[in-house]
Amino acid sequence: MQIKPLALALLIAVPATAAEPDTKRHQAQIDQIVKEISPVRIEATIRKLVGFRTRHTMSDTVSETEGIGAARRWIKAELERCGAGTALKVEFDSHIAPVSARISRPTEIVNVVATLPGTQAASVERMYVVSGHYDSRNTDVMDASGDAPGANDDASGTAAVMEMACVMARYKFDATLVFMTVAAEEQGLLGAAHWAEQARQKNLNIAGMFTNDIIGSSRDEHGKKDDTQVRLFAEGLPVQKENSDAVRTLIQTGGENDSLSRQLARAVKEAGERYVPKFKVNVIQRRDRYLRGGDHMPFLERGYAALRFTEPAEDFNHQHQNIRTENGVLIGDLPQYNDYNYIARVARVNAAALSSLALAPAAPQKVQVRTAKLQNDTELVWQANSEPDLAGYRIVWRDTTAADWQGSKFVGNVTEFTMPQSKDNVYFGVQAIDKDGNVSPASYPTPLR
Ligand SMILES: [Zn+2]
């Protein structure tokens, strides 16, 4: 076709948007991390943790072989050993819990925290936290001396977090990663709550938190095996007596499925399923299971995005139970009921998601939609990101009844864009993308009048 001179002039006059980086390709570093996560090491860690006999929060702290004190010293030494020669910094985070519903005498609660600092100045303050709880319990939550192996609840999550720390410490990420094994989950989420409260008081920028709690078994109570998925619990709107302005805005604009935790869950599902083939991240749109809670809750209650990973179908014969035989069935949270390849798969999903988030730019800030006049186009504006490797922004959208993003448009390195669809009919989000194709979670636009 021959282009007429006028048309050619028009073509030249329109500034070209830089091409979208390939956001579907695999980052070599993440593929390598996923490959290195070892079910053999995870099994060895779990069997070692079970070997402390009980890890009840009020159990012995003096013995070198039994009780929670020996367990936490071993976890810390292991993280120091495998992090040697890397930037991984391992510390105890300790406080004394006063007497409360599940604490009968003032008790030292100790988290083991391993931090891998980010390597990009613009991102080092942004943190992602992954945790599991190393304390255990049996039938009576106050029984501090009976055997409480806690192989699934939650040596599985503890071992996954330790494995991630050991593998990922040998790689570099833009943002900071915190690998945490916490105590006193069973006594009222006390370890996680202490750390989350310190974070809130210091106003730390925790862009996302995941707890891994009961990720050990792929078998349900009837013996049926499903090792093809993990549940990811993601809260919508927080339960509070008084709604914050941010929550009121979400409710007013129909954004109840676009909270920070739901946006994080979408990003985790995308990265997890991209890097771990034939494995589903089953996002459950609620805070947690009925009657249950976990270490993501103290983070949610302080306004942070937080999620919970749990196996697809729990067998309650193998949690929170004294070891015993009933009607020929061996009851108790014992290591033979874990599926170590399954735990490794869940750890890989976590590691892929954490890596992807910590390599990507921050989610765009101050994303707004202009609502001053009636119109069927959608004018979106946002604040510029500061990362030096930023390629630009992508606008994503979905039907109001859809769970996941259905469309996307890369718009280049600009801070506003007008979409030809109506903001009344779809939900929009804005993501930041770096030059390697790493994508941030989406940010929900608030009205700008
Ligand atoms: Zn648990």
Residues whose N, C-alpha, C, O or C-beta is under 5 A from the ligand:
A	BS01	ZN	D153 D154 D213
